[in-house]
Amino acid sequence: MYAVIKTGGKQYRVKPGDVLVVEKLAGEPGETVAFDQVLMLGEGEAVTVGAPLVADAAVSATFIETRKGEKVKIFKKIRRQGYRRTRGHRQFESVLRVTAIAGARQSETWDGEVDLTPLAVLNLRARNLAPRAVAELPADVEVETVVEPKGRGKAARVTAKVVEHADPVADDEAVETTEAAAPKAKAKKGGAPKAAQSKAPGSKEARAAAPKPSKAQTKSPVRRSAPRGGKG
């Protein structure tokens, strides 16, 4: 059995058990919402069409949440003028679960359980930030999901927090500290290292340990060329 209802200036074809997303309505999660503007209802060939509404017909639904829809981009441009403007908009929308349809001597109800979990929490679960079952987590990890309603008819704020509990270190498992070895004394300025003194003179180790000559010592003498022309 299905019905065609009108709300928010739009028409929707619904049946019991459907999730209905409409323009923002006033309500709190878990409340019952009734739509009395039923344009058509029935099943198969037994369809009742209203003129314009079906008398004494109503569709009942359970309010789940109010949230923001997908972002819509508005782009404006005037050619050859350098004018470009980009704006974004997210429309508020309400989510409901249709539970019953009644009217024209027909009725049908949905016996399922309404899940009031907001879409933000479902997205966190999909990203493994808010797992479905706490038993799947390790013993030292705890996930806290907080839903903060902002008021009647406004979108709720959902936050997830992962808390890790570190086990304290027992006294018998305390780390023992040992004294570090004293650092070796540095060689005095002007004195050759002990390793260089122990090596034979002229060896590779002695040459590597010997102090490097200064730039003045390595600079070659300037050679002046004789003046041309035979003078001198």
Short mmCIF file of the C-alpha atoms (twelve columns), coordinates in Angstrom:
data_MODEL
# 
_entry.id   MODEL 
# 
loop_
_atom_site.group_PDB 
_atom_site.id 
_atom_site.type_symbol 
_atom_site.label_atom_id 
_atom_site.label_alt_id 
_atom_site.label_comp_id 
_atom_site.label_asym_id 
_atom_site.label_seq_id 
_atom_site.Cartn_x 
_atom_site.Cartn_y 
_atom_site.Cartn_z 
_atom_site.pdbx_PDB_model_num 
ATOM 1   C CA . MET A 1   0.000   0.000  0.000   1 
ATOM 2   C CA . TYR A 2   1.330   3.428  -0.937  1 
ATOM 3   C CA . ALA A 3   0.258   7.028  -0.625  1 
ATOM 4   C CA . VAL A 4   1.074   10.346 -2.244  1 
ATOM 5   C CA . ILE A 5   1.427   13.158 0.265   1 
ATOM 6   C CA . LYS A 6   2.180   16.854 -0.018  1 
ATOM 7   C CA . THR A 7   4.583   18.722 2.288   1 
ATOM 8   C CA . GLY A 8   6.898   21.648 1.842   1 
ATOM 9   C CA . GLY A 9   5.407   22.419 -1.577  1 
ATOM 10  C CA . LYS A 10  6.435   18.985 -2.928  1 
ATOM 11  C CA . GLN A 11  4.761   15.636 -3.438  1 
ATOM 12  C CA . TYR A 12  6.165   12.311 -2.241  1 
ATOM 13  C CA . ARG A 13  5.137   8.731  -2.927  1 
ATOM 14  C CA . VAL A 14  5.642   6.736  0.255   1 
ATOM 15  C CA . LYS A 15  4.817   3.378  1.744   1 
ATOM 16  C CA . PRO A 16  5.228   1.942  5.279   1 
ATOM 17  C CA . GLY A 17  8.874   1.443  6.176   1 
ATOM 18  C CA . ASP A 18  10.284  4.065  3.805   1 
ATOM 19  C CA . VAL A 19  12.819  6.683  4.886   1 
ATOM 20  C CA . LEU A 20  11.438  10.075 3.884   1 
ATOM 21  C CA . VAL A 21  13.590  13.200 3.490   1 
ATOM 22  C CA . VAL A 22  11.505  16.401 3.346   1 
ATOM 23  C CA . GLU A 23  11.920  20.108 3.921   1 
ATOM 24  C CA . LYS A 24  12.729  21.062 7.512   1 
ATOM 25  C CA . LEU A 25  9.956   20.322 9.986   1 
ATOM 26  C CA . ALA A 26  9.654   21.187 13.659  1 
ATOM 27  C CA . GLY A 27  10.149  18.143 15.852  1 
ATOM 28  C CA . GLU A 28  12.425  16.182 18.137  1 
ATOM 29  C CA . PRO A 29  13.928  12.731 17.505  1 
ATOM 30  C CA . GLY A 30  11.371  10.042 18.325  1 
ATOM 31  C CA . GLU A 31  8.267   12.201 17.924  1 
ATOM 32  C CA . THR A 32  5.342   11.161 15.716  1 
ATOM 33  C CA . VAL A 33  4.524   13.354 12.709  1 
ATOM 34  C CA . ALA A 34  1.207   13.107 10.844  1 
ATOM 35  C CA . PHE A 35  0.626   14.213 7.233   1 
ATOM 36  C CA . ASP A 36  -3.018  14.926 6.482   1 
ATOM 37  C CA . GLN A 37  -2.573  16.220 2.935   1 
ATOM 38  C CA . VAL A 38  -2.965  12.872 1.150   1 
ATOM 39  C CA . LEU A 39  -3.558  13.165 -2.601  1 
ATOM 40  C CA . MET A 40  -3.785  9.463  -3.406  1 
ATOM 41  C CA . LEU A 41  -3.580  6.114  -1.676  1 
ATOM 42  C CA . GLY A 42  -4.226  2.477  -2.405  1 
ATOM 43  C CA . GLU A 43  -2.618  -0.679 -3.700  1 
ATOM 44  C CA . GLY A 44  -2.730  -2.238 -7.136  1 
ATOM 45  C CA . GLU A 45  -5.943  -1.353 -8.975  1 
ATOM 46  C CA . ALA A 46  -7.762  -0.285 -5.794  1 
ATOM 47  C CA . VAL A 47  -6.579  3.321  -5.791  1 
ATOM 48  C CA . THR A 48  -8.424  6.262  -4.294  1 
ATOM 49  C CA . VAL A 49  -7.723  9.668  -5.805  1 
ATOM 50  C CA . GLY A 50  -8.580  12.784 -3.858  1 
ATOM 51  C CA . ALA A 51  -10.322 15.886 -5.135  1 
ATOM 52  C CA . PRO A 52  -7.880  17.319 -4.314  1 
ATOM 53  C CA . LEU A 53  -7.376  15.477 -0.960  1 
ATOM 54  C CA . VAL A 54  -8.590  12.097 0.263   1 
ATOM 55  C CA . ALA A 55  -11.030 12.547 3.123   1 
ATOM 56  C CA . ASP A 56  -9.995  11.243 6.549   1 
ATOM 57  C CA . ALA A 57  -6.650  9.936  5.231   1 
ATOM 58  C CA . ALA A 58  -3.362  10.349 7.093   1 
ATOM 59  C CA . VAL A 59  0.213   9.141  6.941   1 
ATOM 60  C CA . SER A 60  2.137   8.699  10.198  1 
ATOM 61  C CA . ALA A 61  5.924   8.884  10.482  1 
ATOM 62  C CA . THR A 62  8.577   8.961  13.203  1 
ATOM 63  C CA . PHE A 63  10.924  11.931 13.328  1 
ATOM 64  C CA . ILE A 64  14.620  10.906 13.176  1 
ATOM 65  C CA . GLU A 65  16.717  14.062 12.777  1 
ATOM 66  C CA . THR A 66  17.136  17.466 11.166  1 
ATOM 67  C CA . ARG A 67  20.345  17.894 9.211   1 
ATOM 68  C CA . LYS A 68  21.913  19.822 6.345   1 
ATOM 69  C CA . GLY A 69  21.655  18.432 2.844   1 
ATOM 70  C CA . GLU A 70  24.276  18.261 0.129   1 
ATOM 71  C CA . LYS A 71  26.031  21.486 -0.791  1 
ATOM 72  C CA . VAL A 72  24.732  23.348 -3.827  1 
ATOM 73  C CA . LYS A 73  27.143  25.689 -5.611  1 
ATOM 74  C CA . ILE A 74  25.896  28.944 -7.140  1 
ATOM 75  C CA . PHE A 75  28.189  30.413 -9.789  1 
ATOM 76  C CA . LYS A 76  27.628  33.752 -11.511 1 
ATOM 77  C CA . LYS A 77  29.654  35.179 -14.366 1 
ATOM 78  C CA . ILE A 78  29.484  38.214 -16.640 1 
ATOM 79  C CA . ARG A 79  31.665  37.721 -19.669 1 
ATOM 80  C CA . ARG A 80  34.278  40.280 -20.635 1 
ATOM 81  C CA . GLN A 81  33.764  42.076 -17.327 1 
ATOM 82  C CA . GLY A 82  35.906  39.965 -14.995 1 
ATOM 83  C CA . TYR A 83  32.895  39.285 -12.790 1 
ATOM 84  C CA . ARG A 84  32.780  35.870 -11.142 1 
ATOM 85  C CA . ARG A 85  31.077  34.917 -7.904  1 
ATOM 86  C CA . THR A 86  30.840  31.490 -6.287  1 
ATOM 87  C CA . ARG A 87  28.555  30.767 -3.362  1 
ATOM 88  C CA . GLY A 88  27.519  27.589 -1.547  1 
ATOM 89  C CA . HIS A 89  24.286  26.622 0.177   1 
ATOM 90  C CA . ARG A 90  23.177  23.662 2.282   1 
ATOM 91  C CA . GLN A 91  19.441  23.362 2.807   1 
ATOM 92  C CA . PHE A 92  18.068  22.080 6.107   1 
ATOM 93  C CA . GLU A 93  16.090  18.878 5.757   1 
ATOM 94  C CA . SER A 94  14.202  16.526 8.071   1 
ATOM 95  C CA . VAL A 95  14.456  12.743 7.983   1 
ATOM 96  C CA . LEU A 96  11.482  10.575 8.920   1 
ATOM 97  C CA . ARG A 97  10.499  6.895  8.888   1 
ATOM 98  C CA . VAL A 98  7.005   6.197  7.567   1 
ATOM 99  C CA . THR A 99  5.214   3.879  9.966   1 
ATOM 100 C CA . ALA A 100 1.525   3.797  8.943   1 
ATOM 101 C CA . ILE A 101 -0.942  4.726  6.206   1 
ATOM 102 C CA . ALA A 102 -4.660  4.903  6.843   1 
ATOM 103 C CA . GLY A 103 -7.656  6.124  4.870   1 
ATOM 104 C CA . ALA A 104 -10.392 5.118  2.406   1 
ATOM 105 C CA . ARG A 105 -11.231 2.041  4.508   1 
ATOM 106 C CA . GLN A 106 -7.647  0.772  4.128   1 
ATOM 107 C CA . SER A 107 -4.712  0.767  6.488   1 
ATOM 108 C CA . GLU A 108 -1.233  -0.653 6.730   1 
ATOM 109 C CA . THR A 109 1.438   -0.351 9.424   1 
ATOM 110 C CA . TRP A 110 5.141   -1.064 9.670   1 
ATOM 111 C CA . ASP A 111 6.180   -3.269 12.597  1 
ATOM 112 C CA . GLY A 112 9.928   -2.599 12.394  1 
ATOM 113 C CA . GLU A 113 12.023  -0.734 14.941  1 
ATOM 114 C CA . VAL A 114 12.911  2.871  14.135  1 
ATOM 115 C CA . ASP A 115 16.644  3.557  14.387  1 
ATOM 116 C CA . LEU A 116 17.265  7.125  15.581  1 
ATOM 117 C CA . THR A 117 20.994  7.100  14.791  1 
ATOM 118 C CA . PRO A 118 21.915  10.336 12.949  1 
ATOM 119 C CA . LEU A 119 23.679  10.257 9.605   1 
ATOM 120 C CA . ALA A 120 26.794  11.853 11.099  1 
ATOM 121 C CA . VAL A 121 27.240  8.871  13.423  1 
ATOM 122 C CA . LEU A 122 26.737  6.443  10.540  1 
ATOM 123 C CA . ASN A 123 29.469  8.228  8.601   1 
ATOM 124 C CA . LEU A 124 31.811  7.933  11.570  1 
ATOM 125 C CA . ARG A 125 31.118  4.220  11.756  1 
ATOM 126 C CA . ALA A 126 31.868  3.862  8.053   1 
ATOM 127 C CA . ARG A 127 35.269  5.481  8.679   1 
ATOM 128 C CA . ASN A 128 35.927  3.196  11.681  1 
ATOM 129 C CA . LEU A 129 35.832  6.193  14.036  1 
ATOM 130 C CA . ALA A 130 32.734  4.987  15.861  1 
ATOM 131 C CA . PRO A 131 32.550  1.151  15.568  1 
ATOM 132 C CA . ARG A 132 29.154  -0.546 15.651  1 
ATOM 133 C CA . ALA A 133 30.071  -2.890 18.501  1 
ATOM 134 C CA . VAL A 134 32.236  -2.004 21.461  1 
ATOM 135 C CA . ALA A 135 33.246  -5.666 21.732  1 
ATOM 136 C CA . GLU A 136 35.236  -5.314 18.498  1 
ATOM 137 C CA . LEU A 137 37.576  -2.802 20.140  1 
ATOM 138 C CA . PRO A 138 40.601  -3.677 22.278  1 
ATOM 139 C CA . ALA A 139 40.195  -3.549 26.011  1 
ATOM 140 C CA . ASP A 140 42.213  -0.312 26.340  1 
ATOM 141 C CA . VAL A 141 40.225  1.689  23.754  1 
ATOM 142 C CA . GLU A 142 36.945  3.435  24.425  1 
ATOM 143 C CA . VAL A 143 34.821  5.404  21.945  1 
ATOM 144 C CA . GLU A 144 32.424  8.078  23.158  1 
ATOM 145 C CA . THR A 145 29.791  9.444  20.745  1 
ATOM 146 C CA . VAL A 146 28.050  12.615 21.912  1 
ATOM 147 C CA . VAL A 147 24.950  14.021 20.187  1 
ATOM 148 C CA . GLU A 148 24.297  17.628 21.142  1 
ATOM 149 C CA . PRO A 149 20.915  18.953 19.950  1 
ATOM 150 C CA . LYS A 150 20.975  22.656 19.059  1 
ATOM 151 C CA . GLY A 151 17.285  23.264 19.593  1 
ATOM 152 C CA . ARG A 152 13.907  22.487 18.163  1 
ATOM 153 C CA . GLY A 153 14.042  22.041 14.394  1 
ATOM 154 C CA . LYS A 154 17.827  22.520 14.140  1 
ATOM 155 C CA . ALA A 155 20.566  20.121 13.101  1 
ATOM 156 C CA . ALA A 156 22.272  18.238 15.930  1 
ATOM 157 C CA . ARG A 157 26.021  18.288 16.497  1 
ATOM 158 C CA . VAL A 158 27.684  14.876 16.681  1 
ATOM 159 C CA . THR A 159 31.183  14.357 18.030  1 
ATOM 160 C CA . ALA A 160 33.176  11.158 18.507  1 
ATOM 161 C CA . LYS A 161 36.057  10.827 20.938  1 
ATOM 162 C CA . VAL A 162 38.480  7.928  21.238  1 
ATOM 163 C CA . VAL A 163 39.885  7.465  24.731  1 
ATOM 164 C CA . GLU A 164 42.884  5.218  25.315  1 
ATOM 165 C CA . HIS A 165 43.455  3.939  28.823  1 
ATOM 166 C CA . ALA A 166 47.120  3.192  29.533  1 
ATOM 167 C CA . ASP A 167 47.844  0.578  32.173  1 
ATOM 168 C CA . PRO A 168 49.975  2.008  35.016  1 
ATOM 169 C CA . VAL A 169 53.445  0.472  35.434  1 
ATOM 170 C CA . ALA A 170 53.653  -1.842 38.435  1 
ATOM 171 C CA . ASP A 171 56.434  -1.474 41.034  1 
ATOM 172 C CA . ASP A 172 58.031  -4.796 40.085  1 
ATOM 173 C CA . GLU A 173 58.012  -3.789 36.402  1 
ATOM 174 C CA . ALA A 174 59.728  -0.463 36.977  1 
ATOM 175 C CA . VAL A 175 62.663  0.184  34.711  1 
ATOM 176 C CA . GLU A 176 66.004  -0.057 36.482  1 
ATOM 177 C CA . THR A 177 68.451  2.745  35.730  1 
ATOM 178 C CA . THR A 178 72.204  2.178  35.601  1 
ATOM 179 C CA . GLU A 179 74.978  4.705  35.926  1 
ATOM 180 C CA . ALA A 180 76.389  5.758  32.591  1 
ATOM 181 C CA . ALA A 181 80.088  5.486  31.945  1 
ATOM 182 C CA . ALA A 182 82.038  8.691  32.507  1 
ATOM 183 C CA . PRO A 183 82.940  10.437 29.241  1 
ATOM 184 C CA . LYS A 184 86.554  10.374 28.173  1 
ATOM 185 C CA . ALA A 185 88.632  13.456 28.868  1 
ATOM 186 C CA . LYS A 186 89.227  15.700 25.891  1 
ATOM 187 C CA . ALA A 187 92.752  16.272 24.652  1 
ATOM 188 C CA . LYS A 188 94.378  19.589 25.518  1 
ATOM 189 C CA . LYS A 189 94.952  22.206 22.886  1 
ATOM 190 C CA . GLY A 190 98.358  21.987 21.290  1 
ATOM 191 C CA . GLY A 191 99.010  18.425 22.345  1 
ATOM 192 C CA . ALA A 192 98.975  15.574 19.894  1 
ATOM 193 C CA . PRO A 193 96.389  12.863 20.411  1 
ATOM 194 C CA . LYS A 194 97.547  9.686  22.135  1 
ATOM 195 C CA . ALA A 195 96.602  7.611  19.111  1 
ATOM 196 C CA . ALA A 196 98.949  9.656  16.903  1 
ATOM 197 C CA . GLN A 197 101.847 9.259  19.349  1 
ATOM 198 C CA . SER A 198 101.501 5.496  19.388  1 
ATOM 199 C CA . LYS A 199 101.641 5.246  15.612  1 
ATOM 200 C CA . ALA A 200 104.913 5.040  13.721  1 
ATOM 201 C CA . PRO A 201 106.020 8.273  11.987  1 
ATOM 202 C CA . GLY A 202 105.214 8.414  8.311   1 
ATOM 203 C CA . SER A 203 102.382 5.872  8.535   1 
ATOM 204 C CA . LYS A 204 98.887  6.481  7.176   1 
ATOM 205 C CA . GLU A 205 97.391  6.715  10.644  1 
ATOM 206 C CA . ALA A 206 100.011 9.231  11.772  1 
ATOM 207 C CA . ARG A 207 99.454  11.432 8.724   1 
ATOM 208 C CA . ALA A 208 95.685  11.374 9.258   1 
ATOM 209 C CA . ALA A 209 96.047  12.328 12.924  1 
ATOM 210 C CA . ALA A 210 98.673  15.044 12.356  1 
ATOM 211 C CA . PRO A 211 97.428  18.649 12.399  1 
ATOM 212 C CA . LYS A 212 96.748  20.131 8.970   1 
ATOM 213 C CA . PRO A 213 99.047  22.980 7.790   1 
ATOM 214 C CA . SER A 214 97.655  26.492 7.576   1 
ATOM 215 C CA . LYS A 215 96.863  28.291 4.336   1 
ATOM 216 C CA . ALA A 216 99.970  30.504 4.682   1 
ATOM 217 C CA . GLN A 217 102.208 27.441 4.780   1 
ATOM 218 C CA . THR A 218 100.628 25.807 1.745   1 
ATOM 219 C CA . LYS A 219 100.600 28.970 -0.382  1 
ATOM 220 C CA . SER A 220 103.183 28.838 -3.200  1 
ATOM 221 C CA . PRO A 221 105.540 31.831 -3.729  1 
ATOM 222 C CA . VAL A 222 104.636 34.364 -6.411  1 
ATOM 223 C CA . ARG A 223 106.799 34.127 -9.526  1 
ATOM 224 C CA . ARG A 224 107.364 37.334 -11.449 1 
ATOM 225 C CA . SER A 225 108.120 37.166 -15.170 1 
ATOM 226 C CA . ALA A 226 110.903 39.263 -16.716 1 
ATOM 227 C CA . PRO A 227 109.796 42.372 -18.620 1 
ATOM 228 C CA . ARG A 228 109.569 42.084 -22.362 1 
ATOM 229 C CA . GLY A 229 111.708 44.161 -24.750 1 
ATOM 230 C CA . GLY A 230 115.170 43.103 -23.559 1 
ATOM 231 C CA . LYS A 231 115.462 45.830 -20.946 1 
ATOM 232 C CA . GLY A 232 116.716 45.071 -17.542 1 
# 
